[in-house]
Structures are given as C-alpha cells and as structure tokens.
Amino acid sequence: MKRILVVLALTLGSTLAPAQQYPSKPIRFVVGFPPGGSADPTTRIIGAALQEQMGQPVIVENRPGADSAIAAEQITRAAPDGYTIFFGSNSAMTAAVALRKTAPYDPLKDFTPVSMVGRATIFFYIHPSVPATTLQEFVAHARANPGKLNYGTGNPLSILYNVQLMQATGIDMVQVHYKGEGPLMPDILAGRVQSSFMTQAAAIANAKEGKLRALAVLLEKRSPLLPSVPTIAEAGVPEVSVRQWAAVFGPPKMPREIVERLNREVNAALRRQDVIDKLQAYGYALEGSTPERVTEINRVDLALWRELVAKAGIALE
C-alpha cells in the first residue's frame, strides 16, 4: 500500500510540476508583422502585462514575411513548453492557408489555442491627391480611371477587402503588396499608392493631420477614434464584410496545465484598465476567451475565407 501511495505521489508530482514551475525563464512572444501596424504594439502591450503578472521577461520577436506565415510555421516547430507563444491574427490562421494551393500548416491542428485578444479597427484610406471626400466619390473616380489607381496591401486581409470592394463596385485597380503596413506607409503618404485598407494604428495620426483621408471604417458602428467617418455599410459598400481578429496560440500539443495558466494570464491582462486604455487607443475591441472559443472562431473564419476566395476567383499561390 505504501509503495502504491509513493507511486501515486510521484505521478501526481510529475503532472503538476510543469504548472507549478512555469514560468521559470523568459517567454518569447512571436509576432508575424514588422513594427508600424497594430500587431506589433498590441503584442508589446500584452507582453508587458504578462511579464508583470508572471514575473518573467516576455520578449517580443518580430518575424515578418509571407503574410505572417513564416512566424506561424516557426511556432509549429517550437517546443510545446509554454516559452514560445504566438500573436496570431487571421492573416496567418485563415488567409495564409486559404490563399495557398498547398497550405503551409493546418491552423486547427498545428497550434494550441490559448485565448482571443480582440478585433482590430480597419479604415479605408486614400491619398489626398485623389479627388474624393467620400467612398462613392472615390468609386466614381476609379471607374473613370480604370487600371490607373494603385492600392496597397500589407496583409492578406487587405487583399480580400479590395477584391470585395472592386467586385461590389466594378472598379479596376492595381495591387501593390508589401510585407506589412509599416513598409506600405511611406508609399501611400507619398501618393505612390492611392488607397489602402489599414489598421488605424498605422495611419490614424496621418489622417488626423490631413496627410491621409479616411473614407470608411470596417465596423458595425462608427469608431470613436474618427467618429465622422462612416461605416463601410453607411458608405454604400456593405459587401466588404470580413473582419480582423487576433488570438494567442502556442505550439501543438502544449500541456493543458500550461494552456490554462496562459489563458488565465492573457484574460487577466485584457481586463486590466491600463491595457484596455492602451489597446483602445489602437482601435482594438478586446475580447478574451476560452481556448475552445478560439478554435470555433478559427474554424468558422477559415470556411468563410475559403468560400470568399473561391467566389472571388483569386489565383492561389
């Protein structure tokens, strides 16, 4: 009997050890975009809160490229010990998969979901040289100049936004793709590209200064950051319907006790008033969740993306 109790104690101890000891060293928080958009500062704000709460350094690592798929693939190969986590938007978790003939990974099997972070605010911006103050005026100008306007895309979502916009309005524009909104910004400010759907973190200050013009916001209601800017539906193009979200993921097969610890910490961070204030300034509507909720949202969104890509006739890479 004594031997059985010893074995049980050792087994229980080995099961609890990861949760009791975690974290005991710095955590790497990978983001698949360069500085300049909303993903980088959002990751850093959450990372700073996690560092304070968990008592270990949280080091943000930018791994831009391939619309965040490079960073995502890195996560699939990381040790599932909780020391490498991923700020995954639906650029990496749905678009990068739906837009490729051969998916680089399975977003529903090759990651461990932790928690939702929230949904980003996307504005449609144009350069002030374009003679338009409303979306309908922009559409009229684009129709009168087929193939003469360039639109910039910094992630896969912006590609689909523009496809939906062009299909809904019958306009013809030329795509110029960038590795993120940071590299895109100088070209739209210089007028080398005339329009772009972007997160407000990348462009809101320039819009307030008159260097860019915001014509619509991809939300169900107007953003308090630019309350005079109509929603995309109010502007007359409700067909642009995809929304941007982000969540925290880990590598595949991460132990449940570590997932639960990270889930508690991420949700606690998202309830902190200092985090709320900082992320709302970047246009983020915060939304923590269970890991299961992340999987549900990801599954539904992936199916939607595949349907939209097929309907839009987008050539798979």
N, C-alpha and C positions, 0 to 999 in steps of 0.2 A: 504493500500500500504506500509505504514511504517512497519507494522508487517511482511509483506512478505519479505521486504528487510532485516529485522533483522534476520528472519529465514534463509534466504539465506546466510547471513553473518556468522551466527553460523555454518551452514552446511559446508560452504567453509572452515571456520577456523578449524573445526574438521578434515576435509580431509587433509588439509595442515600441521596440527600440527606435525604428525609423521616425515615428511620430514624436517620441519623447526627445530625440536628439536633434530633430530637424527644426530650424536650420542651424548648422554648426559652422558654415563657411559662406562666402559671398554667393549671391544668386545672380545669374546672368539673365537679363530681360531683353530678348531679341526683338527688334522691330524691322520690318522689311522695307522701310522707306527712308530716304535721307532727311536731314533737317529741312524745314521750310514749309511742310504741310502740317496737318493736325496730328498725325500719328506719332511723330517724334515727341512733341511737348506733352501729349497725353500720356505716352509711355513713361516719360520722366516724372510727371506729376504723380502718377500712380506708384511708380517705383520708389519715389522719395517717401511716400506714405507707408509703403510696405517695409522699407528699410527702418523707419522709425518704429513701426509696430512690431517687427520681427527681430530687431536687434542685430541684424547682419547687413553688410553693404549690399545694395541692389544696383548692379552695374548695367546700364543701358547700352546695348550694342546695336548700331545701325548696320544692317546688311541689305542695302538696296539692290534692285535688279530683278528683271523678269517679272515685274509687277508683283513683287513680294514673294514669288515662288522660290527664289534662291534661299531666302531666310526660312521659309516653311520647310523646304527639303532638309535644311540643316537640323531643324528641330526633330524631324522624323528619325534622324540618326543619333540624336543625343541620348545620353544615359537617362533613364527614367527615374532619377533620384530627387527631382524637385529643384535642382540647382540650375536648370535651364528652362525658362518659360518663354512664351511667345505672345506678342501682341498681334493677334491675327484678325485682320478685317476681312470682309467678304471679297476683297480683291484677291487674297491668297486662298481663301477657303471655299470660294464658289467660282469666281470669274476665271482665275488662273487654270481651273480644271475644265470649266465649260467651254473655254476658248481654245482648247488644245485637242488635237486628234488623239494624242497619247497623253493621258493625264500623268503629271509628274509624281502624284501621290493620291491616295484616297482620303479626302478630308474627314470622312466619317469613321475610318478605321485606323489611320496612321497617326492620330493625335489623341491626347487625353483632354477633353474639355474641362475647364475649371469654372469659369463664370463669364457671363456677359459683362461688358463695360458700358455700352450705350450706343446711341445712334448719332451720327455726325450731321451737321448742317451744311448743305451744299447750295451754293449760289451759282447762277449763270451770269458770268461777267463778259463784258465786251470792252474793247479799247475805245477811248473817247473819240478817236478819229472816225469811227463808224457812225454815220448819220442816223442814229436811232436812240430814242429815250424809253421805248417800251419793247417788249418781246415781239409784238406784232409788227412794229416798225422795222425791227431787225429782220424778221422773216421777209417782209416786203423788199427790203434792200438786198437780202441774199437771193431772193427769187429773180431780182433784176440783174444780178451779177453771178450767174451760175458758174461754179468752179473757180471763182476768183477770191473767195474768202478762205482763210486758214483757221482751223480750230485746233487748239492744243489739248492733248490728253496726258494726264500724269499718272493714270492708273486705269485698270480695265473697266471700272465702273463708269468713268467719264467717256470711255469709248461707247458703251451701250447707251448712256444718256444721249449722246449726239446722234447715234443711229436712230433712237426713238424720235428725237426731235426732227431729224431730216425726213424720216418716214411719215411722221404725222403732218408735216407742213409742206413736203415736196421740194424742199430746198436742197441744193447740191454744194457741199463744201469739201475742202481738202484737209485730211487729217495730218497733224504733225505730232508724233508721240515722243514723250520724254520719260525718264526713269523716275519721275516724281514731280510733285508740284513745285518744289524748290527750283529745280533746273528750268521748269516751264516759265516761272515768274518773270525773269528778265525779258523774255521774248514777247510776252503779252504786254508788259509795261512799255516796251519799245515799239509795239504795234506790228511786230513781225508775224504774230498770230493775232487774229481779230477777236476770238471768243474762246471761252473755256468754262466748263463746269468745274468748280473747285471748292474745297473746304474753305470756310471763312477765315481760318487761321492763316492761310496763305495770302489772302487778298483783302480782308476786311479793312485794314488800315489804309490801303491804297484806294479803296472805294470811298472811304470817308474823306480822303484828301482830293478826290476827283481825278485820280490817276487811272482808275478803272470805273466802269459803270455797271452796277448790279441791276439786272432786269427781272430776275425771278429767283425764288428760293424753293428747294425741293423738300417742303414740309407740308403737313396738313393744315397748318396755320402759320401766319407770318412770324418771323423771328424778331424778338425784342432787340436784337443787335442792329437790325436795319428794318424798323417797322414800316417804313414807307414802301418797301419792296414787296410786290405781290407774290403769292404762292404761284407755282407753275400752273396750277389749275385756274387760278384767277387770271393769269396772263394768257389763258386760252389754249394751253397745250397739256391737258391732263394725262395724255398718253405717256409722258415721261414719268414713269411710275416706280422705278427701282429706288430703294433706299439704302443708305450705307450704315453698316453696323460693325462693331468690333467686340472681340472677346479675348479672354486669356486662355491659352492652351498650353499643355505640356507635351512631352514626347509620348509615344504609345506605351501602354502598359505601366503607367505610373501608379504606384501603390495607392490604394484607396485612402489610407490614413493621411498621406501627404496631400492628396487631392482635396480632402475635407479641410485640412489645415489651410491650404492656399485659398480655398473657396471662402472660408470664414474671413481670412485677412483681406482678400480683394473686396468682398462685400462690405466689410467694416471700413475700408478705405473710401469706398464710394458713398458711404453715409457721412463722412467727415465734412464739416462745413467748409473748411479750408480747401479741400479737394473739390467740393461742389462749386465753390466760387471760382476757382481757377479754371476748371473744365467748362463751366458755363460760359466763361469769357471766350473760350474757343468754339462755342456753339455746340457743345456736347450735351445731349439729353441722357443723363446717366441711368443705367438700368442693370443692376446686379441680378444674379440669378443662380439657380442650381446648375450643376454640370449637365443634367438631363435637358434642361431648357435650352442650353447652347446647342446640343445635338439636334433638338427639334427644329430650332430656327435654321440651323445649317442645312438640314435635310430639305426643308421646305424651300429655302432660298436657292439651293443647288438645282432643284427641279424647275423652279421659275427661270433661272438663268439659262438652263439648257433649252427650255421652251422658247425663250425670247431670242436666243442665239439662232435657233433653227428657223423661227419665223422671220428674223431679220436677214437671213441669208448670209451671215457673217462667215467669211472663209476661215476655217480652223487652222491654227498654226501647226 
